[in-house]
Amino acid sequence: MFQDRMGLLSDPNRRRALTNLLTRLNTPICVLCYLAGVAWFMGLAFEPFTLRTYMSENAMGSTMVEERFPAGERALVTAREFGAHKRKSGAMPVDWLVKTMQSRGLEVYTQSFSRRLPFPDENKERYMVRGTNVYGILRAPRAPRTEALVLSAPCSPDNSNNQAVGLLLGLAQYFRSQIYWAKDIIFLVNEHDLIGMQAWLEAYHHTNITGMDWAPLHGRGGSIQAALSLELSSDVVTSLDLVLEGLNGQLPNLDLANLFYTFCQKQDILCTIQEKLQRSDWDSVSGYSQAVQTMALMVLKQASGRPWGDHGLFLRYHIESATIRGINSFRQYKTDTTTVGRLLEGMFRKLNNLLERLHQSYFFYLLPSLSRFVSIGYYMPAFGFLAVILLLRALDLWVQLGALPSVTEDGVGVTDQSSSPSLVSILTPVVISHLTGAALYTLPVLSQELAVQHFPVSETEAVVLTAIAIYTAGLALPHNTHRFMLAEGTEQGWRVLKLVAVLYLAVLLSCTALINFSLGFILALTLVPVAAFVTPHVPKVLSAVVMVLLAPGCTLLYCVFAFQELQEAPVSLIDGWMLFLSVISQGMLDHALYGSLVYPLLALFIYPCWLILWNILFWK
Amino acid sequence: MPNIIAVVCASYGLAQSVCDGEDLPARAERFFRSDHTNNWAVLVCTSRFWFNYRHVANTLSVYRSVKRLGIPDSHIVLMLADDMACNHRNPKPATVFSHKNMELNVYGDDVEVDYRGYEVTVENFLRVLTGRLPPSTPRSKRLLSDDHSNILIYLTGHGGNGFLKFQDSEEISNVELADAFEQMWQKRRYNELLFIIDTCQGASMYERFYSPNLMALASSQVGEDSLSHQPDLAIGVHLMDRYTFYLLEFLEDIHPASQANMNDLFKVCPKSQCVSTPGHRTDLFQRDPGSVLITDFFGSVRKVEITMETINLTVPGIPLERFGGEPHTETALAYVDQLPVAQIIHQKPKQKDWHPPDGFILGLWTLILLVFFRTYGIKHLKHIF
């Protein structure tokens, strides 16, 4: 009766029963949670579980405006002129652009910038980048100059995106003759795509995040409310693709996507996201798989942390932006430039009506198609299930650690005097793993000179191969760290280390998932099983192979193959491997040029965490 | 009754000369159908921002009709946010249209807005109604009505069940409005008052009225939304709300001599056109709505009757019948005690009705008791009793 009075957890009998339950059922529950997490994620794309998109901002309203842009053909003529001048000068025709924009009544300014990349970029073939941005400001006729909208088109060195610049100039001329603008409109042509955009944005907001060298801006337009980037490479398009993913997986407000979709429907243009068409047969297998593919592409793009269009850099400054890409494929129904111009005119008129920044709709979402979305409240439980596995394991370890002293007392071994492992023996693997991570972060770029001298490789290859070498060298660590260990590891020792590792991984993945759900989820998919099952007592060779296959590096490799597969452009193994190398170099460049956080996260935190688990596997 | 109008009877032909005797009192009866001698209008638009264009257009349409039917600007208090005509987004500056294709510009060139911009607040509105304005307030911002004034009050904007939103920062509740009207009644600031409201759930705003001589119309019942009428694709906003659009159409047919009465006004915008169900309230109104002319509230009509014969206006039969047969007492009128201290101090506590305990409370107590007895055993009962 006295026992009945005690609480559930303070009663030793009851507690033992609970902990026995926990220990016995731990593995089944972990497996169940993992399957539940994966199933939840796959179920997100199932149409009855998603919501239809709707316009949340009241100021943008439900009424349509009549678009009257007439000058599509003239825009194409301008585009051809621009192309000719670009070919003649070899780089961006700054003088011609300045003259054309001035003749359309804009206030024109230029900005020069230069940047030396940490190592040559083999994808875009540049190392020392020097360029000029040209932008013209259309002042609102009656409004104070406090707010602005941006329309930008990149100036590409080859023959693409001419039509985008032509349409931009055509729209500038049309917009200039209207009196209903309440915000300034900035028409920007940036050179060297993202680098130029970064220089312009940094100068506009007086920040210097990435150490670029740029000239200050002479003309400014107030705080930017929204931005659209245009990529158009053909005279007619068959569909318009919307690109939303920005730097570090940040997404613009869903209202911008809703706005685009509404106008696509109004102008009767075929609009896609992830370049995949929308299907209406959600209950068939192919319809569902299309939605899953679209969502998976968005997850992969978001996880990569790189801006997938020129708009991606605006998001850091809390400016809602998107890229509209014109695609010309083999389809019967073609849309001409006038209609695309009308779509942009409509979008800008609606954005003109805004009184505040877009904030009414979601900032965290996944899009299985352009008219359906999944908000953060619906997709987070998928990650939650995976994080729960780590917590259950931590709880299990805690229980085992609590039970262990009673076991060793009964044991025969007397050599083990200290019941708790020394702090040093726990800290050593942790510190060494993090030092390896730091080496992986800093050494590849620093040692490229050395590598080029000794090996017949280019700088980019040197950097990438050094990174892979350091990554593989980390696999040999456990055999070497034991030399630094003062005493032999104990049963308790690896348990404490694993507890630390599991909790560290849980915190890391949760924080990542909050900022960039896709990155957190993909890392969790491969790292959580590793963290859950690894102990020194599992069969060494098999688990070593499994661990290497589920390591962050291989996860990246699988993602590359999956990405190509989903884009319906599957690659062979060799090509995939080359793509993988270029992805690593792009990741490092993104970090140096724009401040992307994926590479530091993987090198400084995820990789050391995996190394600690690798250490536990080879615990002696 | 102040006789600023001369009354002279005239005979119009042989047919009427026979029934001169009855006709004269009947015509006099008709002449004195309403007690009012002057008309006022308070027109309020409680929204601002470009996407609320239609509320300003609503108010301006009613303003236009009221002015056309004779009420001068000096007797109209117009409260608008007034940021539509000169809004940067207006493709036709200095205009506010009520019909699409820009048929009708209700802003015109002689609009006089008394309270504009951020001056349209709940406090200013209530002060206008009750007359409690600082001495420095100009006459154009005052409602200088007396006890023979018929007042038209028109409100439009965004509303809900029991409240109306003023410019995104405050609300007025139906209780406040009812109390304001009671203040007006006690200070004899109106003879009769017509209250029209065009918002979502507008009928909730007149639910709490308790002063006499009030008639109220609303565009929708509680739980319904008032819908907007038509967008203009060149301007890009909805131009009018449905109820006021059809009200404007109805009022365009009214001219100063029109004999249309309130029953016609109640029929404006049936559910088929308005989608919401307009409502009205006439129980506080002393006269029969069928005998109330539209121009009694919407216009300022000077009535003139020419007659060659004399008629005795102090004959007791005519005025007394309207008040149910009670003779006029000649007692002096006094204001109601504003702060009845004696009543407050010696107030007896109100008897609270006993309600049986809620089912939930009962269930909760049963649960607590069950748990108690389960845990500690039934033998502990003796410790309780």
HADDOCK unambig.tbl for C-alpha pairs under 7 A between the chains (distance, minus, plus):
assign (segid A and resid 59 and name CA) (segid B and resid 51 and name CA) 5.77 0.50 0.50
assign (segid A and resid 63 and name CA) (segid B and resid 231 and name CA) 6.39 0.50 0.50
assign (segid A and resid 63 and name CA) (segid B and resid 236 and name CA) 6.03 0.50 0.50
assign (segid A and resid 63 and name CA) (segid B and resid 237 and name CA) 5.90 0.50 0.50
assign (segid A and resid 63 and name CA) (segid B and resid 238 and name CA) 6.99 0.50 0.50
assign (segid A and resid 64 and name CA) (segid B and resid 233 and name CA) 6.23 0.50 0.50
assign (segid A and resid 64 and name CA) (segid B and resid 236 and name CA) 5.87 0.50 0.50
assign (segid A and resid 65 and name CA) (segid B and resid 233 and name CA) 4.63 0.50 0.50
assign (segid A and resid 65 and name CA) (segid B and resid 234 and name CA) 5.91 0.50 0.50
assign (segid A and resid 65 and name CA) (segid B and resid 235 and name CA) 6.88 0.50 0.50
assign (segid A and resid 65 and name CA) (segid B and resid 236 and name CA) 4.64 0.50 0.50
assign (segid A and resid 66 and name CA) (segid B and resid 233 and name CA) 5.08 0.50 0.50
assign (segid A and resid 66 and name CA) (segid B and resid 234 and name CA) 5.71 0.50 0.50
assign (segid A and resid 142 and name CA) (segid B and resid 88 and name CA) 5.80 0.50 0.50
assign (segid A and resid 143 and name CA) (segid B and resid 88 and name CA) 5.85 0.50 0.50
assign (segid A and resid 179 and name CA) (segid B and resid 91 and name CA) 6.06 0.50 0.50
assign (segid A and resid 180 and name CA) (segid B and resid 88 and name CA) 5.81 0.50 0.50
assign (segid A and resid 180 and name CA) (segid B and resid 89 and name CA) 4.34 0.50 0.50
assign (segid A and resid 180 and name CA) (segid B and resid 90 and name CA) 5.60 0.50 0.50
assign (segid A and resid 180 and name CA) (segid B and resid 91 and name CA) 4.94 0.50 0.50
assign (segid A and resid 181 and name CA) (segid B and resid 88 and name CA) 6.41 0.50 0.50
assign (segid A and resid 181 and name CA) (segid B and resid 89 and name CA) 5.83 0.50 0.50
assign (segid A and resid 182 and name CA) (segid B and resid 88 and name CA) 5.03 0.50 0.50
assign (segid A and resid 182 and name CA) (segid B and resid 89 and name CA) 5.68 0.50 0.50
